[in-house]
Amino acid sequence: MDIITVTEMADRTLLRLMTWLSPAFPVGAFSYSHGIERAIEEGLIGDRPTLVAWLRELLDRGSAWNDAVLLAESWRQAKSGDVEMVAELAEAMAGSKERHMETMLQGEAFLKALSAWAGEEDGTQARHPSSPPGNGERLNVVLAGMPYPVAVGGAAARHGIALEPALIAYLHAFVSNIVQATVRLVPLGQSDGVAALAELEEIVLTAAGRAAASALDDLGSAAFMSEIMSMRHETQYSRVFRS
């Protein structure tokens, strides 16, 4: 068997994390605005400062923060704990019909795409198609029907990906998706979109660090307007996005 160095394993897990949370990974994130489309319709977001302020709230005390806490708990519980309990809690916290759809369908799509890495848990090599199912495939059975952050957290743990990088990548992907939606809807120029991502770097890093040290008791949201916009968006007459 080939010997894999620590550096090679770190490079491999970084590459895997970048792949899983890139826009190219087929979870359908591009089809969701997380209520942003309605917020733009009602004039609550119309430029870079209002977008950054909105996202800051989601990362500090909104749905993005709760997702990060749930991801961290599922990462800790992945090998020996009760991931199903975390999943039930995450599903119950979806505040509206399309928020529920957003997290559940993305979780399902993530696990379906993850099957390409079957048998490569913790950096081991992929199995031959005729071999018995590997740990990666058993993981998909355990995590089947899981909300998106729970599926990502569990998969990251089983594939040897450290918690804080997983949180950073997940939150960055969340923020990037909303920024891209805003670029299309305001419309906001690409330069302002990139500038928004730059402004949010420290906020993402801070949220990830907090979440890495969190427990389920730290769950809680005070971003009421985001939840209201998401519910109003469901009945919007003309729209581009779900959620």
Legacy VTK file of the C-alpha trace (Angstrom):
# vtk DataFile Version 3.0
C-alpha trace
ASCII
DATASET POLYDATA
POINTS 243 float
0.000 0.000 0.000
1.265 3.455 -0.834
2.492 5.559 2.085
0.676 8.909 2.316
2.559 11.664 4.148
0.904 14.059 6.588
1.381 16.890 4.089
-0.186 14.879 1.286
-3.173 14.043 3.510
-3.608 17.726 4.421
-3.450 18.676 0.751
-5.930 15.950 -0.130
-8.460 17.002 2.531
-8.117 20.671 1.525
-8.741 19.802 -2.103
-11.731 17.653 -1.158
-13.214 20.407 0.979
-12.778 22.936 -1.830
-14.526 20.559 -4.223
-17.438 19.753 -1.929
-18.216 23.418 -1.237
-17.431 24.890 -4.636
-20.177 26.291 -6.911
-19.524 23.317 -9.230
-20.644 20.757 -6.627
-24.178 19.729 -7.616
-26.232 20.647 -4.549
-28.341 23.234 -6.372
-27.326 26.130 -4.112
-27.593 28.535 -7.057
-31.381 28.123 -7.094
-31.868 29.521 -3.560
-31.674 33.156 -2.435
-32.405 32.497 1.262
-35.059 35.218 1.231
-32.715 37.792 -0.308
-34.858 38.160 -3.433
-37.798 39.360 -1.342
-35.574 41.635 0.724
-34.382 43.289 -2.491
-37.992 43.530 -3.736
-38.953 45.397 -0.551
-35.938 47.729 -0.696
-34.138 46.321 2.343
-31.061 45.439 0.279
-29.979 47.658 -2.596
-26.229 48.089 -2.446
-23.047 46.623 -0.974
-23.347 48.127 2.551
-26.892 46.829 3.045
-25.893 43.402 1.689
-22.877 43.160 3.994
-24.964 44.255 6.989
-27.611 41.617 6.161
-25.041 38.841 5.885
-23.286 39.964 9.058
-26.545 39.470 10.942
-27.037 35.991 9.494
-23.494 35.012 10.515
-23.655 36.602 13.951
-27.147 35.648 15.070
-29.136 34.206 12.192
-29.592 31.064 10.126
-25.938 30.906 9.076
-24.879 30.862 12.720
-27.311 28.069 13.536
-26.094 26.071 10.534
-22.521 26.443 11.767
-23.433 25.200 15.255
-25.304 22.230 13.782
-22.408 21.422 11.452
-19.987 21.479 14.376
-22.186 19.195 16.476
-22.687 16.718 13.627
-18.904 16.705 13.080
-18.375 15.797 16.740
-21.119 13.170 16.741
-20.243 11.583 13.376
-18.267 8.592 14.596
-19.823 7.664 17.912
-22.719 9.932 18.727
-26.291 10.672 17.787
-26.187 12.372 14.394
-29.872 11.579 13.905
-30.750 13.738 16.912
-28.795 16.663 15.443
-30.538 16.139 12.108
-33.993 16.167 13.702
-33.151 19.399 15.500
-31.784 20.988 12.303
-34.896 20.024 10.349
-37.174 21.384 13.065
-35.326 24.719 12.977
-36.124 25.320 9.299
-38.451 28.268 9.732
-40.544 28.041 6.571
-41.595 25.644 3.827
-38.869 26.670 1.391
-36.177 26.990 4.073
-36.993 23.366 4.881
-36.772 22.484 1.198
-33.483 24.363 0.906
-31.711 22.472 3.669
-33.194 19.029 3.002
-32.793 18.973 -0.780
-29.258 20.314 -0.601
-28.382 17.703 2.013
-29.785 14.962 -0.201
-27.936 16.251 -3.269
-24.698 16.602 -1.300
-24.790 12.983 -0.163
-25.671 11.759 -3.624
-22.642 13.552 -5.098
-20.493 12.367 -2.193
-20.862 8.785 -3.404
-18.002 9.516 -5.827
-15.715 9.247 -2.762
-17.175 5.971 -1.489
-14.562 3.995 0.440
-12.170 6.949 0.826
-12.985 7.711 4.424
-10.056 9.220 6.356
-7.867 9.340 3.280
-7.949 5.653 2.329
-8.069 4.662 -1.306
-11.273 4.088 -3.264
-12.531 0.527 -3.329
-12.853 -1.631 -6.427
-16.467 -1.694 -7.687
-16.700 -5.442 -6.885
-15.581 -4.993 -3.257
-18.001 -4.840 -0.297
-19.417 -1.413 0.555
-16.923 0.810 2.327
-17.275 3.178 5.247
-18.106 6.085 2.976
-21.150 4.275 1.628
-22.265 3.290 5.135
-21.926 6.950 6.075
-24.359 7.872 3.322
-26.864 5.412 4.800
-26.410 6.927 8.282
-26.740 10.487 6.987
-29.500 9.841 4.434
-32.236 12.449 4.624
-30.064 14.813 6.661
-30.224 18.634 6.485
-27.354 20.171 4.558
-25.106 21.371 7.445
-25.494 18.034 9.241
-24.572 16.097 6.101
-21.509 18.297 5.510
-20.356 18.093 9.136
-20.730 14.319 9.309
-18.995 13.768 5.983
-16.138 16.106 6.894
-15.476 14.222 10.126
-15.554 10.819 8.449
-13.138 11.993 5.752
-10.619 13.373 8.235
-11.335 17.050 7.548
-10.733 19.316 10.545
-13.723 21.123 12.006
-12.700 24.768 11.686
-11.664 24.574 7.995
-14.951 22.790 7.281
-16.865 25.587 9.002
-14.936 28.299 7.166
-15.556 26.650 3.803
-19.250 26.071 4.524
-19.878 29.654 5.650
-17.863 31.076 2.760
-19.930 29.010 0.306
-23.145 30.265 1.941
-22.036 33.898 1.761
-20.746 33.570 -1.800
-24.045 32.137 -2.999
-26.030 35.029 -1.545
-23.577 37.583 -2.929
-23.926 36.077 -6.395
-27.714 36.153 -6.118
-27.525 39.833 -5.148
-25.198 40.595 -8.055
-27.925 39.292 -10.357
-30.926 40.834 -8.618
-29.985 44.374 -7.525
-28.083 44.377 -9.918
-24.826 44.690 -8.021
-21.607 44.872 -10.044
-19.059 42.075 -9.868
-16.557 44.488 -8.318
-18.955 45.286 -5.489
-19.660 41.561 -5.084
-15.978 40.807 -4.643
-15.597 43.772 -2.287
-18.473 42.401 -0.186
-16.709 39.043 0.094
-13.533 40.840 1.172
-15.439 42.765 3.865
-16.983 39.554 5.144
-13.719 37.612 5.511
-13.138 38.459 9.159
-16.807 37.953 9.975
-16.749 34.465 8.427
-13.552 33.569 10.283
-14.944 34.848 13.589
-18.221 32.952 13.153
-16.347 29.753 12.284
-14.115 30.101 15.338
-17.109 30.661 17.618
-18.972 27.729 16.104
-15.993 25.400 16.504
-16.184 25.966 20.254
-19.989 25.923 20.410
-22.540 23.492 21.810
-26.202 22.994 20.990
-27.079 25.392 23.806
-25.590 28.138 21.616
-28.291 27.709 18.978
-30.577 30.670 18.530
-31.613 33.218 15.939
-32.610 36.868 16.214
-32.605 37.650 12.479
-36.389 37.967 12.303
-36.499 40.006 9.115
-34.604 37.315 7.207
-37.165 34.714 8.262
-40.061 37.015 7.352
-38.555 37.760 3.933
-38.120 34.058 3.279
-41.795 33.381 4.066
-43.011 36.322 1.984
-40.825 35.185 -0.879
-42.787 31.944 -1.151
-45.822 33.873 -2.423
-43.985 36.493 -4.488
-45.695 36.842 -7.866
-42.571 36.840 -10.033
-39.256 35.475 -8.822
-35.973 33.994 -10.005
-35.024 31.916 -6.943
-36.540 29.516 -4.452
-36.447 30.316 -0.729
LINES 1 244
243 0 1 2 3 4 5 6 7 8 9 10 11 12 13 14 15 16 17 18 19 20 21 22 23 24 25 26 27 28 29 30 31 32 33 34 35 36 37 38 39 40 41 42 43 44 45 46 47 48 49 50 51 52 53 54 55 56 57 58 59 60 61 62 63 64 65 66 67 68 69 70 71 72 73 74 75 76 77 78 79 80 81 82 83 84 85 86 87 88 89 90 91 92 93 94 95 96 97 98 99 100 101 102 103 104 105 106 107 108 109 110 111 112 113 114 115 116 117 118 119 120 121 122 123 124 125 126 127 128 129 130 131 132 133 134 135 136 137 138 139 140 141 142 143 144 145 146 147 148 149 150 151 152 153 154 155 156 157 158 159 160 161 162 163 164 165 166 167 168 169 170 171 172 173 174 175 176 177 178 179 180 181 182 183 184 185 186 187 188 189 190 191 192 193 194 195 196 197 198 199 200 201 202 203 204 205 206 207 208 209 210 211 212 213 214 215 216 217 218 219 220 221 222 223 224 225 226 227 228 229 230 231 232 233 234 235 236 237 238 239 240 241 242
